[in-house]
Amino acid sequence: MDDRARALDAAQRSATEFLGTLDARPVWPRADLDEMIAAFGGPVPETGADPADVIEELARLADPGLVAIPGGRFFGFVIGATQPAALAADWLVSAWDQNSGSSLLTPATVAIERVAGKWMLELLDLPADASVGFVTGGQIANFSCLAAARTKVLARAGWNLAENGMRSAPPLRLVIGADRHGSIDRAARYLGIGRAQMTVVDADDQGRMLPEALSAALEGQEGPLIVCLQAGEVHTGAFDDFERLIPIARSHGAWVHVDGAFGLWAAASDDLRSLTAGMADADSWATDAHKTLNVPYDCGMAIVRDPAHSIAAFRTGGDYLIYSGLDPWDVTPELSRRARGVPAWAAIRSLGRTGVAQLVDRLHAHALTMAEGLATIPGVEVLNDVVYTQVMFRLGTDQATRDLGGAILAEGTSAMTGAEWRGRAVLRCSMSSWATTDDDIARAVEAIRRLVA
């Protein structure tokens, strides 16, 4: 017990010291993978070490390779920081060490997750009796929802997937937007749905699926059908027109899934809720709380309108397992797992409905401020309509844009990541952190202004 206490004390000190450096340290890491392997590597130690010393060594060696994601100037990918209550709750989750698949085995953590899920459905204005499965992230949330969809649409066609498997099953069509996130294709591959079974629908210049193109794509479609829509395109932040698209899909008997890894949270804001109009009419939704809600990794949510469809896809058997109604392992791919929904409960409890809305609004406001600042820099072109939290920009040529991206990371004031949009190199800036301030935006813009000059 003394070893445990001293190790925890060392971890607390090291964590506090790291968080205290965020304002001044370079956002991008100062060491690469090979340097980190060299620092931690070598043969297996012949003898052990004091647990507290191990933690201090771990923190010291890792420091040059750490990214300042918890700070206010990490704008890369779509990665949130961690709210204080969520961070502390995550420490408790590790200390409690609860295997949170069964409500009979771990009633406290399952109850906390169930309440967190209920609160999320309220905040996102989704059906109150939907199932919420806490999974590792947006990728497995999409997989879990599409697994439920696959089981259901095949059942409608008279095919029992659990009994007969996929061989000789009725042909299934997956209809996707031209600018969907790659996790949709990956989830489809996990589920045995190949590219030949996918229909790609054209999108507009912001990445929104075109309703008339969806109508044309579904014309004459028969048999099992899944249509994937999007809340928050990863480059532009644009939202599909759910009010027009979902009825089109419904008229062809499709299951409608919405990938909303960061965009679903717009429904929590009075000012941004219109972006999600009609979204609640879908059959499933995927989101990720580490993004907009700012809880620690890993905390994705697979939300399915009718829990029976999740159960049909995931419930397992076992003569030693205990079932008590709707348990976490009934609606997700995992049996053993940590209580990843507990930090989500803590985040919502600390913010309340008003605080969640203010967080979403603040992220949007920061995106607008960033876009306005970038637009004042000669040679910089902002490419998207900033409707949510994403800003996409470039210089006049692809090479100049890529050079600027590398220079931003090397200079260290902020982190932004490159991509390609409509065949051209771009830089993406995602507002995802509760810790970002107006000063952080100003510092980032001025650093880019210097680099461009």
C-alpha positions as CSV (number, residue, x, y, z in Angstrom):
1,M,0.0,0.0,0.0
2,D,2.9,2.3,0.7
3,D,4.3,1.7,-2.8
4,R,0.9,2.5,-4.3
5,A,0.5,5.7,-2.4
6,R,4.0,6.9,-3.3
7,A,3.5,6.0,-7.0
8,L,0.2,7.9,-7.0
9,D,1.8,10.9,-5.4
10,A,4.6,10.9,-8.0
11,A,2.0,10.7,-10.8
12,Q,0.0,13.6,-9.4
13,R,3.2,15.8,-9.1
14,S,4.3,14.9,-12.6
15,A,0.9,15.5,-14.1
16,T,0.6,18.9,-12.4
17,E,4.0,19.9,-13.6
18,F,3.2,18.9,-17.2
19,L,-0.1,20.9,-17.2
20,G,1.7,23.9,-15.7
21,T,4.1,24.0,-18.8
22,L,1.3,24.2,-21.4
23,D,1.2,27.9,-21.9
24,A,5.0,28.2,-22.6
25,R,6.0,24.9,-24.1
26,P,6.0,24.3,-27.9
27,V,2.7,22.7,-28.9
28,W,4.3,20.1,-31.2
29,P,6.7,17.5,-29.7
30,R,10.4,18.2,-29.6
31,A,11.5,14.6,-30.1
32,D,10.5,12.1,-32.8
33,L,9.6,8.4,-32.6
34,D,13.2,7.1,-32.9
35,E,14.4,9.4,-30.1
36,M,11.6,8.2,-27.9
37,I,12.3,4.5,-28.6
38,A,15.9,5.1,-27.7
39,A,14.9,6.8,-24.5
40,F,12.6,4.1,-23.3
41,G,14.2,1.1,-25.0
42,G,17.0,-1.4,-24.4
43,P,16.8,-5.0,-23.1
44,V,14.2,-6.0,-20.5
45,P,15.5,-4.8,-17.1
46,E,17.1,-7.6,-15.1
47,T,15.8,-6.1,-11.8
48,G,12.8,-4.1,-10.8
49,A,12.6,-0.5,-9.5
50,D,10.7,1.4,-7.0
51,P,7.2,2.3,-8.3
52,A,7.5,6.0,-7.5
53,D,10.9,6.1,-9.2
54,V,9.5,4.4,-12.3
55,I,6.7,7.0,-12.6
56,E,9.2,9.9,-12.2
57,E,11.4,8.3,-14.9
58,L,8.4,7.8,-17.2
59,A,7.4,11.4,-16.9
60,R,10.9,12.8,-17.4
61,L,11.7,10.6,-20.4
62,A,8.4,11.2,-22.1
63,D,8.3,15.0,-21.8
64,P,10.1,15.9,-25.1
65,G,7.8,13.6,-27.1
66,L,4.5,14.9,-25.6
67,V,2.1,17.1,-27.6
68,A,0.5,20.0,-25.8
69,I,-3.0,18.8,-26.6
70,P,-4.5,19.8,-23.2
71,G,-3.5,23.4,-23.9
72,G,-5.3,26.2,-25.8
73,R,-3.4,26.2,-29.1
74,F,-3.7,22.6,-30.3
75,F,-5.9,23.0,-33.4
76,G,-4.9,19.8,-35.3
77,F,-7.1,17.0,-36.4
78,V,-10.3,17.2,-34.2
79,I,-9.0,16.6,-30.8
80,G,-10.3,18.2,-27.6
81,A,-8.5,18.8,-24.3
82,T,-9.8,17.4,-21.0
83,Q,-12.0,19.3,-18.6
84,P,-10.9,19.3,-15.0
85,A,-13.7,17.3,-13.6
86,A,-13.4,14.7,-16.4
87,L,-9.7,14.4,-15.9
88,A,-10.0,13.8,-12.1
89,A,-12.9,11.4,-12.7
90,D,-10.7,9.4,-15.1
91,W,-8.1,9.0,-12.4
92,L,-10.8,7.6,-10.2
93,V,-11.9,5.2,-12.9
94,S,-8.4,3.7,-13.0
95,A,-8.2,3.6,-9.2
96,W,-11.6,1.9,-8.9
97,D,-10.6,-0.7,-11.5
98,Q,-14.1,-1.8,-12.3
99,N,-14.8,-4.2,-15.2
100,S,-17.8,-2.3,-16.4
101,G,-19.7,-4.7,-18.8
102,S,-22.3,-6.0,-16.3
103,S,-24.6,-4.0,-14.0
104,L,-24.6,-6.9,-11.5
105,L,-20.8,-7.0,-11.3
106,T,-20.2,-3.2,-11.2
107,P,-23.5,-1.4,-10.5
108,A,-22.0,1.9,-9.6
109,T,-20.1,2.5,-12.8
110,V,-22.8,1.1,-15.0
111,A,-25.4,3.4,-13.3
112,I,-23.1,6.4,-13.8
113,E,-22.7,5.5,-17.5
114,R,-26.5,5.0,-17.9
115,V,-27.2,8.4,-16.5
116,A,-24.5,10.0,-18.6
117,G,-26.0,8.4,-21.7
118,K,-29.5,9.7,-20.7
119,W,-28.1,13.2,-20.2
120,M,-26.4,13.1,-23.6
121,L,-29.7,12.1,-25.3
122,E,-31.3,15.1,-23.7
123,L,-28.5,17.5,-24.6
124,L,-28.5,16.2,-28.2
125,D,-32.3,16.1,-28.5
126,L,-32.2,12.4,-29.5
127,P,-34.9,9.8,-28.6
128,A,-34.9,9.2,-24.8
129,D,-35.2,5.4,-25.1
130,A,-32.2,5.0,-27.5
131,S,-29.3,2.8,-26.4
132,V,-26.0,4.5,-25.7
133,G,-23.0,2.3,-25.9
134,F,-19.7,3.7,-24.6
135,V,-16.9,2.6,-26.9
136,T,-13.3,3.6,-27.7
137,G,-14.0,6.5,-30.1
138,G,-15.8,7.6,-33.3
139,Q,-14.4,4.7,-35.3
140,I,-15.9,2.0,-33.1
141,A,-19.1,4.1,-32.6
142,N,-19.6,4.0,-36.4
143,F,-18.8,0.3,-36.5
144,S,-21.2,-0.5,-33.7
145,C,-24.1,1.5,-35.3
146,L,-23.5,0.0,-38.7
147,A,-23.3,-3.5,-37.2
148,A,-26.8,-2.9,-35.7
149,A,-27.9,-1.5,-39.1
150,R,-26.6,-4.5,-41.0
151,T,-28.3,-7.0,-38.7
152,K,-31.7,-5.1,-39.0
153,V,-31.8,-4.5,-42.8
154,L,-30.8,-8.1,-43.5
155,A,-33.6,-9.2,-41.1
156,R,-36.1,-7.1,-43.0
157,A,-35.1,-9.0,-46.1
158,G,-35.7,-12.3,-44.3
159,W,-32.1,-13.1,-43.5
160,N,-31.0,-14.2,-40.0
161,L,-27.4,-12.9,-39.8
162,A,-26.6,-14.6,-36.5
163,E,-27.8,-18.0,-37.8
164,N,-26.6,-17.8,-41.4
165,G,-23.7,-15.4,-41.5
166,M,-22.9,-13.2,-44.5
167,R,-22.3,-15.9,-47.1
168,S,-25.2,-16.0,-49.5
169,A,-26.9,-13.1,-47.7
170,P,-29.1,-10.7,-49.8
171,P,-26.8,-8.0,-51.4
172,L,-26.5,-5.0,-49.1
173,R,-26.0,-1.5,-50.3
174,L,-24.2,1.2,-48.3
175,V,-24.8,4.7,-49.6
176,I,-22.2,7.3,-48.5
177,G,-21.4,10.9,-49.3
178,A,-18.4,11.9,-51.4
179,D,-16.9,13.7,-48.3
180,R,-17.6,11.2,-45.6
181,H,-15.0,10.5,-43.0
182,G,-12.7,7.5,-43.6
183,S,-13.9,5.8,-40.5
184,I,-17.1,4.9,-42.4
185,D,-15.2,3.0,-45.1
186,R,-13.1,1.3,-42.4
187,A,-16.1,0.3,-40.4
188,A,-17.7,-1.1,-43.6
189,R,-14.6,-3.2,-44.2
190,Y,-14.8,-4.6,-40.7
191,L,-18.4,-5.6,-41.4
192,G,-17.6,-7.4,-44.6
193,I,-19.0,-4.6,-46.8
194,G,-16.7,-4.0,-49.8
195,R,-16.3,-1.0,-52.1
196,A,-18.3,-2.8,-54.7
197,Q,-21.3,-2.6,-52.4
198,M,-20.9,1.1,-51.8
199,T,-22.7,3.9,-53.7
200,V,-21.0,7.3,-53.4
201,V,-23.2,10.4,-53.6
202,D,-22.0,13.7,-54.8
203,A,-21.6,16.6,-52.4
204,D,-21.5,20.4,-52.7
205,D,-18.5,22.6,-52.3
206,Q,-18.7,22.4,-48.5
207,G,-19.0,18.6,-48.4
208,R,-22.8,18.4,-47.9
209,M,-24.5,15.5,-49.7
210,L,-26.8,16.7,-52.5
211,P,-30.4,15.7,-52.0
212,E,-31.0,15.4,-55.8
213,A,-28.0,13.2,-56.1
214,L,-29.2,10.9,-53.3
215,S,-32.6,10.6,-55.0
216,A,-30.9,9.6,-58.2
217,A,-28.6,7.1,-56.5
218,L,-31.5,5.4,-54.7
219,E,-33.7,5.2,-57.8
220,G,-34.5,1.5,-58.4
221,Q,-32.6,0.4,-55.3
222,E,-34.1,-2.7,-53.7
223,G,-33.1,-4.9,-50.8
224,P,-31.1,-4.2,-47.7
225,L,-30.0,-0.5,-47.7
226,I,-28.1,1.7,-45.3
227,V,-27.6,5.5,-45.9
228,C,-24.8,7.3,-44.0
229,L,-25.1,11.0,-43.4
230,Q,-22.8,13.4,-41.7
231,A,-23.0,16.0,-38.9
232,G,-19.8,18.0,-39.2
233,E,-17.6,17.5,-42.3
234,V,-14.0,17.1,-40.9
235,H,-12.5,19.9,-43.2
236,T,-15.3,22.4,-43.4
237,G,-17.6,21.6,-40.5
238,A,-20.6,21.5,-42.8
239,F,-23.7,19.5,-41.9
240,D,-25.9,17.4,-44.3
241,D,-29.4,18.6,-44.9
242,F,-31.2,16.0,-42.7
243,E,-34.6,17.4,-43.2
244,R,-34.4,16.7,-46.9
245,L,-32.1,13.7,-47.0
246,I,-33.7,11.5,-44.4
247,P,-37.2,11.4,-46.0
248,I,-35.6,10.5,-49.3
249,A,-33.7,7.6,-47.6
250,R,-36.8,6.5,-45.7
251,S,-38.9,6.4,-48.9
252,H,-36.6,3.6,-50.1
253,G,-36.7,1.7,-46.8
254,A,-33.2,2.6,-45.7
255,W,-31.6,2.6,-42.3
256,V,-30.2,6.1,-41.8
257,H,-27.0,6.5,-39.8
258,V,-25.4,9.8,-38.8
259,D,-21.7,10.2,-38.3
260,G,-21.4,13.1,-35.9
261,A,-18.1,12.6,-34.1
262,F,-17.9,16.3,-33.2
263,G,-20.9,17.8,-34.9
264,L,-23.7,16.1,-33.0
265,W,-22.9,18.6,-30.1
266,A,-24.3,21.5,-32.2
267,A,-27.7,20.3,-31.0
268,A,-26.8,21.5,-27.5
269,S,-26.5,25.1,-28.6
270,D,-29.6,27.4,-29.1
271,D,-27.6,29.3,-31.8
272,L,-26.3,26.3,-33.7
273,R,-29.1,23.8,-33.2
274,S,-30.5,24.6,-36.7
275,L,-27.5,22.8,-38.2
276,T,-28.9,19.5,-36.8
277,A,-32.6,20.1,-37.8
278,G,-34.2,16.7,-38.7
279,M,-31.2,14.7,-37.4
280,A,-33.2,13.0,-34.7
281,D,-35.2,11.2,-37.3
282,A,-32.3,8.9,-38.1
283,D,-31.9,5.3,-36.8
284,S,-28.4,5.6,-35.3
285,W,-25.8,8.2,-34.4
286,A,-22.1,8.1,-33.7
287,T,-20.2,10.7,-31.7
288,D,-17.1,11.1,-29.6
289,A,-17.0,12.8,-26.2
290,H,-13.2,13.4,-26.2
291,K,-13.8,15.9,-29.0
292,T,-16.4,18.5,-28.3
293,L,-17.3,17.5,-24.7
294,N,-13.6,17.4,-23.8
295,V,-13.3,14.2,-21.8
296,P,-10.2,12.0,-21.8
297,Y,-9.6,9.3,-24.4
298,D,-11.3,7.0,-24.9
299,C,-15.0,7.8,-24.9
300,G,-17.0,7.3,-28.1
301,M,-20.8,6.8,-28.1
302,A,-22.8,4.5,-30.4
303,I,-26.4,5.6,-30.1
304,V,-29.2,3.4,-31.6
305,R,-32.8,4.4,-31.7
306,D,-34.1,0.9,-30.9
307,P,-31.9,-1.0,-28.3
308,A,-33.2,-4.3,-29.7
309,H,-31.1,-3.8,-32.8
310,S,-27.9,-3.3,-30.8
311,I,-28.8,-6.4,-28.7
312,A,-29.3,-8.4,-31.9
313,A,-25.9,-7.5,-33.1
314,F,-23.9,-7.8,-29.9
315,R,-25.4,-9.9,-27.2
316,T,-23.4,-13.0,-26.6
317,G,-23.7,-16.1,-24.5
318,G,-21.6,-17.8,-21.9
319,D,-22.4,-20.1,-19.0
320,Y,-20.5,-17.9,-16.6
321,L,-21.9,-14.5,-17.8
322,I,-24.8,-12.9,-15.9
323,Y,-27.5,-10.9,-17.8
324,S,-29.7,-8.3,-16.2
325,G,-31.6,-6.6,-18.9
326,L,-29.8,-4.0,-21.0
327,D,-26.1,-4.1,-19.9
328,P,-23.2,-2.3,-21.5
329,W,-21.9,-5.5,-23.1
330,D,-25.3,-5.9,-24.8
331,V,-24.8,-2.8,-27.0
332,T,-21.1,-2.7,-27.7
333,P,-18.4,-5.1,-29.1
334,E,-16.6,-5.4,-25.8
335,L,-17.1,-7.6,-22.7
336,S,-14.2,-6.4,-20.5
337,R,-13.6,-2.7,-20.5
338,R,-12.9,0.3,-18.2
339,A,-15.8,2.6,-17.1
340,R,-15.1,5.1,-19.9
341,G,-18.5,6.8,-19.5
342,V,-17.7,8.0,-15.9
343,P,-15.6,11.1,-17.1
344,A,-18.5,12.0,-19.4
345,W,-20.9,12.0,-16.4
346,A,-18.4,14.3,-14.5
347,A,-18.0,16.6,-17.5
348,I,-21.7,17.1,-17.9
349,R,-22.3,17.4,-14.1
350,S,-19.6,20.1,-13.8
351,L,-20.9,22.1,-16.8
352,G,-24.7,21.6,-16.7
353,R,-26.9,22.1,-19.8
354,T,-25.9,25.8,-19.9
355,G,-22.2,25.1,-19.6
356,V,-22.3,22.6,-22.4
357,A,-24.1,25.1,-24.7
358,Q,-21.6,27.8,-23.8
359,L,-18.7,25.5,-24.5
360,V,-20.1,24.7,-28.0
361,D,-20.8,28.4,-28.7
362,R,-17.3,29.4,-27.6
363,L,-15.7,26.8,-29.9
364,H,-17.7,28.3,-32.8
365,A,-16.8,31.8,-31.8
366,H,-13.1,30.9,-31.7
367,A,-13.4,29.4,-35.2
368,L,-14.9,32.7,-36.5
369,T,-12.2,34.7,-34.8
370,M,-9.5,32.5,-36.3
371,A,-10.9,32.8,-39.8
372,E,-11.2,36.6,-39.5
373,G,-7.6,36.8,-38.3
374,L,-6.2,34.5,-41.0
375,A,-8.1,36.5,-43.7
376,T,-6.1,39.6,-42.7
377,I,-2.8,37.9,-43.6
378,P,-1.7,38.7,-47.2
379,G,-1.7,35.5,-49.3
380,V,-3.9,33.4,-47.0
381,E,-7.3,32.3,-48.4
382,V,-10.0,30.9,-46.1
383,L,-11.8,28.2,-48.1
384,N,-14.9,27.2,-46.1
385,D,-18.0,28.8,-44.7
386,V,-17.3,28.7,-40.9
387,V,-20.6,27.4,-39.8
388,Y,-19.2,25.4,-36.8
389,T,-15.8,24.7,-35.4
390,Q,-13.6,24.1,-38.5
391,V,-11.4,26.6,-40.5
392,M,-9.7,25.5,-43.7
393,F,-7.2,27.8,-45.4
394,R,-4.2,27.7,-47.9
395,L,-1.6,29.9,-49.6
396,G,-1.5,30.4,-53.4
397,T,0.3,27.1,-54.2
398,D,0.3,23.6,-52.9
399,Q,4.0,23.7,-52.1
400,A,3.7,27.0,-50.2
401,T,0.8,25.6,-48.2
402,R,2.7,22.5,-47.3
403,D,5.8,24.5,-46.4
404,L,3.7,26.8,-44.1
405,G,2.2,23.7,-42.4
406,G,5.6,22.4,-41.6
407,A,6.8,25.8,-40.5
408,I,3.8,26.2,-38.1
409,L,4.6,22.9,-36.4
410,A,8.4,23.6,-36.2
411,E,7.8,27.2,-34.8
412,G,5.7,25.7,-32.0
413,T,3.2,28.5,-31.1
414,S,0.3,26.3,-32.3
415,A,-0.4,23.1,-34.1
416,M,-2.5,22.8,-37.3
417,T,-2.6,19.8,-39.6
418,G,-2.5,19.5,-43.4
419,A,-4.9,17.8,-45.7
420,E,-6.2,17.8,-49.3
421,W,-9.4,19.3,-50.4
422,R,-10.8,19.1,-54.0
423,G,-7.3,18.2,-55.2
424,R,-5.5,21.1,-53.5
425,A,-3.3,21.2,-50.4
426,V,-4.9,22.9,-47.4
427,L,-4.3,23.5,-43.7
428,R,-7.1,22.6,-41.2
429,C,-7.7,24.4,-37.9
430,S,-10.2,22.7,-35.6
431,M,-11.5,24.5,-32.5
432,S,-12.0,21.7,-30.0
433,S,-10.5,22.7,-26.7
434,W,-12.3,24.2,-23.7
435,A,-8.9,25.7,-22.7
436,T,-8.6,28.0,-25.8
437,T,-8.7,31.7,-25.1
438,D,-8.9,34.8,-27.3
439,D,-5.2,35.3,-26.5
440,D,-4.4,31.8,-27.9
441,I,-6.1,32.7,-31.1
442,A,-4.3,36.0,-31.4
443,R,-0.9,34.4,-30.7
444,A,-1.5,31.7,-33.3
445,V,-2.6,34.2,-36.0
446,E,0.4,36.5,-35.3
447,A,2.8,33.5,-35.5
448,I,1.3,32.5,-38.9
449,R,1.6,36.1,-40.1
450,R,5.3,36.1,-39.2
451,L,5.9,32.8,-40.9
452,V,4.0,33.8,-44.1
453,A,6.0,37.1,-44.3
